[in-house]
């Protein structure tokens, strides 16, 4: 069975990727499964560039086909920020939350603080780029977008990151109020992976999707 390394150490992403790829005849592995303690500096200027950096680095280190993603939250009232800096929001506003411990909850709290001077609705979108890399340098990319808005209070106990304050467009629920199965039908990451699947099947020699 073909092996695919999913280049993430984020438990939430790992769980979502396992679910999204569950129907494929693949042996999915995480960096921890292979004993890889690789840290890739995400200095790309956009999501595809960062996804490419991670996928190619892990593919070269593991000698395995590798899938990686880069994801961000874009808020219109903040000019599209935090964007590719979504995970590093606290670093970019050092001192604004003196008691911050670097958690997802701290990032959500800071984002809401930054949005307070702006009138609602706080329209936003999650954007994800996924990259598939081979050990020999082949690379494929796909993207997915999920529109919505930021809410001033958290709702829901599922998901991770900014999910509890992200209300999906056309829905009365936040991303954190969805089950994993529901999220993987609608999310930015699900849309990106779905767009990449035909290429992934072809690259890894898997049978085409059933009609």
Protein Blocks (a to p, Z undefined) as FASTA:
>chain_A
ZZdddddfbfklmmmmmmmmmmpccddddfklnopacdcddfbfbfklmmmmmmmmmmmm
nopacdddddddddfklnopakjmlmmmmmmmghjlmmbghiaklmmmmmmmmmmmpccd
dddddddddddddfkopacdddddddddddfbdedjehehjlmmmccehiabdfklpcfk
lmmmmmmklmmmmmmmmmmmmmnopacddZZ
